[in-house]
Amino acid sequence: MKLFLGLSLLFSITFFKAQENISSFNALTITYKFHPKFFLYGEGQSRGIEDYTYPDYYEIKGGLGYYLTKNHKPFIGLGRYVTYKNRDMNKEEFRVWLQDIIDLKKGIVKFENRLRAEKSWFYEPNTGKSSERMRYRYRLNITVPLNDKSLKPGTVFANVYDEIFLVSPMKPTFARNRVYGGLGYQVDEFFGIAGGYLWQREFDASGNKNVHFVYLALNINIDGTDHHTKTYHFPGAD
């Protein structure tokens, strides 16, 4: 724990010196395994994109996942997403998605491959405008325990990932790229914390944009089955 806090402090100091425009990315996730094959997942988020101290984006989402195998987890989800501008609601989104996660392990390193297809419906209350979008995402997420051979209570771990976003019918098709690096700590059987830096590149016909997030998350894992071997999941910035 002391190692995790020390590295986090060093990372934060270096980060804040290097960046001028900082955004916040805060998340609470809950995973509940209620059956050997099924689990529920819920997440709440707030982001301060224009101002670190003032959240201007919120989302709440959840869904049902299935363990096809130990390392293969299809999932279906839905959520509501709201963006504010000048402290007034600017855009509301309702989204449904299908995803598939396939985990691969090489020694102590875990490679998570996530594919997702999303359908979104947007509404802008100030103009009355409605629109729709299809989006496709792929993420390679790599996790490495630092003080143990596997992820368990008391384990500090490093986490990095890269994710690409493709959209339709908007242009350009390649709409976003995310790169994340950070550290996490599994406190006990239920609670885990994670923090790091997320760089987001937005591609747009009118001009590209970089967003720099400081990511902080509390992850709660509840296993309601009789299995003695528990697994711990860290969804990462989503």
N, C-alpha and C positions, 0 to 999 in steps of 0.2 A: 504493500500500500504506500509506504514512504517513497519507494522508487517511482511509482506511478505519479504521485503528487509532485515529486521533484522534477520529473521529466515534463509533466504538463505545465508547470510553472515556467520552466526554461523555454518550452515551445511557445507559450503565450507571449512571453517577453520578446522573443525573437520575431514572432509574427506581427505584433503590434508595432514594432519598430519598422518592419518592412512594408506595411500596408497603411494607406491613408483612409480609404473608404471601407469600413468594416460593416458587415451585416451579421445578424444573429440567426441561428438555426437551432431551435429547441424542440425536443421530442420526448414523448412518453409512450412506450410500447408495452403491450401486454400480450403474452402468448399463453393460452390455456389448452393443454393437452387433456381432453376429456375421454379419450378412447385410444387404444394402442395405434389406431390408424388415422384418427381425425384430431384436428386442433382448430381452435378459434384464435384469431389475431385481431387486435384493435390498436389504433394509434391516433394520438392527437399531436398537432404541431402548431407552433407559432414561429413566424420569421419577421425580423426587422430588416427589410431590404434597403429602404432609403435611409433609415435611422436605426442604429443598433439598439437604442434604448426604447424605441416605440414600435411594437409589432404592427405590421400592415398587411400580414397574410396569415390566414388560419386554415387548418384543414382537420377533418375528423373522418376516419375511414376504418374499415374492418372487413373481415371475410372468413371463409372456411377453407382449410387446407386438408390434404389427404396424403398420408405416407404410402405412396405406391411401393417404394422400397425404403430402406433406412436412409438412403442418400438421394431420393427422388421424390419431390413434393409438389404436385400440381396444386393450384390455388385459384379461388374466385373471390373477387372483392368489389366493394363499392364505397364511394365517399363523396363528401361535400367540401368544396374548396372556395374560399372567399378572399378576394384581393381588395384592399382599401387604397385610396389616393386622397391626400389632404384630409384624412380622418373621415372619409365618406366612402361607402361601399362603391367600388368601381366595377367589379365583375364577380359573378357567382357561377360556379361550375359544379355540375353533377357528373360523376365518372363511374363507369363500371369497367372491370378488367379481368382478363384471364392471364395467368402466368404459370411458368414451369421452372422449377429450380432443380438443378442437378449438381450435387457436391462430389468433388474428387479430392482424395487425400494422397499426398506424397510425403511420407515420413510424418513430421508434426505439422506440416503446412496443409491448410484446407483451401481448396479452390472452389468457390461457389459461382456457378454459371446460372444467371437468371435471364429468362426471356419473358417479355410481357407485351400484350396487345391491349390498348385502352380505347374506349369510346367515350367521348366527352360531349356534353351539352352546355353551352354558355349562355348567360343572360347578363346584359349590362343595364342596370336599373335607370341610369341617368339618361340613356338614349332609347331604351326599349329594344335594343338590337339583340337578336338571338343568332347563334351560330353553332356549328358542330365540328368535331375533329376526330380523326383517327390518329393514334400515335403508337409507335413501336419502339421498344427499348431493349437494349442488351447490356448487362452488367457483369463484369468479372471482378469478384470480390475475394481478396486473399487475406486469410487470418493466420497468425503465427503466435502460439503461446510463448512467453518469454522466460518464465520461471518454472515451467513444468512441461511434461511431454504431451499433455492434453488439457482441454479447457475444463476446469472444475473450480469449486469455491477456493478463493485465495489466489487465483491465477491472474497475472498481468499479461495482456496480449497486445500485439500490434495489428493494425488493420489498414489495408489500402485497397482502393478499387478505382476502376474507370468505367464510365457508363456513357453510351451514346443514345440519342433520341432522334427518331425519324418520324415526320408528320405528313399527313395528307388531309385535305387538298392544298394546304398552304405551301408557300415557297419561302425560303429554300427547304428542300426535303430534309436535309441534315440540319436540324434545328438547335441542338444543344449537345454539349459535352461536359461531363462532370468528372473531376479527379479529386479523390479524398485520401487523406492520410491522418492517422490518429492512433490513440491508445485506449485500452479499456481495462476494466478490473471487475472480475466476478466476485462480488462481496460475499455472498452465501448461496444457498440453494435457490433463492428466489430473486435476488436483486443483483443487477449489474449496472455499471456506469461506463460511459464512453465519451470521449471528447477528441476534437481534432480540427483540422482545417479542410474546408471544401472550396475548391475553385470551380466556378461554373461559367462556361462560355456560351453566350446566347448568339445565334446566327440569325440575322434578319436582313431583308432586302434593303431596309433603310439604314442599316449600320449594325455592326456587331457590338456586343457588350460583355464585359467581364464582371462577375460578382464574386466577392470574397466573403465566405461565411466562417464564423466560429461556431462549430457544432458541439452541442452538449445534449446528452440523452440519458434517461433512466429507463432501463429495460427490466421488465418483470416477467419471470417464467414460472408458470404453475403447472405441475404435472399431477393430474388427478387420477392417474392409473396406478396399478399395483407394480409396475416395473421398478426394479431396484436400480437400474442404470438410467441416470438422468442425462438429458442432452440440454445444452445451453445455446440459445440462438441470439445473435446480434444482427438485427435487420440492417443497420447502417442508415445513413441519411437517405431518405426516400422522397 
